[in-house]
Amino acid sequence: MASLTTHLPLCRLAKPNPLNDRYNLPCHPHRKGFKLTDTTAEKMQEILALLSSSPLIDIGLLSCLRKELNWSGSELESQIWNHPDIKQGGLGICL
């Protein structure tokens, strides 16, 4: 049986990672931050009007609609989810 010292250089060379085996992930990713885009009240009302026809909207449906209709970035989902006109339930949201 090979000793640990013979396998140590191979482990350093391979850099095993439990999250992703194909790519090397940085130990400390750069923190560049992000900027939230401000959705206008008119655009938000238009989005809420489109969503009002659905009796229940879960996070998957909201994400698909945002991507397909090119509404904005993913921060829009949290703005919609936390909007005062939205009622939150156990399975999703509704107007």
N, C-alpha and C positions, 0 to 999 in steps of 0.2 A: 504494500500500500504506500502510495506516495505521501510524502510529508507535506505539511501546510506551507513550508517555505518554498517548495517547488511550484505550488499552485498560486501563490501570492502574485507573482509577476503576470500570470495569465489573467487574474481577476482585475488587476490594474489596467491591462491592455484592453480587455473586453468591456470594462465599466458596466457591469450588470445593473439594471434598473428595474424594479418591480412594476413601475407604471407603464413603461414603454420600452420594449426590448429592441426595437429597430433604430431608435434615434437617441443620441446623448442629450439629456436635458440639463440645462445649467443648474448649478447648485443654488445660485442666488440670481434669479431673473432681474433684469433692470426694472426699476420702478419709474415708469414714465408718466403714470397717472392717466386720467382721461377727463374729457370735458363732456358734460351732459348737454345735449341740445335741448333748447327750450321749445316745446311744442306750443304753437299759438292756440288760443282758445277756439278760434274758428276751425282749425284742423282737428282739434280734439273733439269738438261737437260733431264734425263730419264722421269721424271714426266711431264715436259712440252711437250715432244714428245708424251706421252700418251694422254695428254689433247688436242693436236693439231687436233685430228680427230673430235672433237666436235665443231660445229659452235658457240655455246653459252654455257657458264658454269656459273650457278648461285651458290650462296653460299651453298644451300642445296645439289646440286650435288657434289660440291667440298668436302663438309663435308662427304657425303656418300662414295665417292671414297677413301678419306683419311682413313676412318675407315675400309672399306672392304679390301683395299689393304695394310693395316698396314704400311702406309708411315711413320708416326711420330705423334707427339702431335698436338694439335690445332694451335700452333704457326706457323706450316707449311702453314696453310691456308692464314695467313696474309703475309707470305713471298711470296707465289705464287701470291696473289692478288696484291701485290705491286712490283712485278718483272718488270724490264724495258722492257721485251719482251711482256708483257701483255697489251692489250688495254681494258680500262674500258668503259663500256657503262651503260645505265640506268637500264638494266635488268640483267647484269652480266659482265663477262669478256670473251675475246677471244684472240687467238694468232694472 
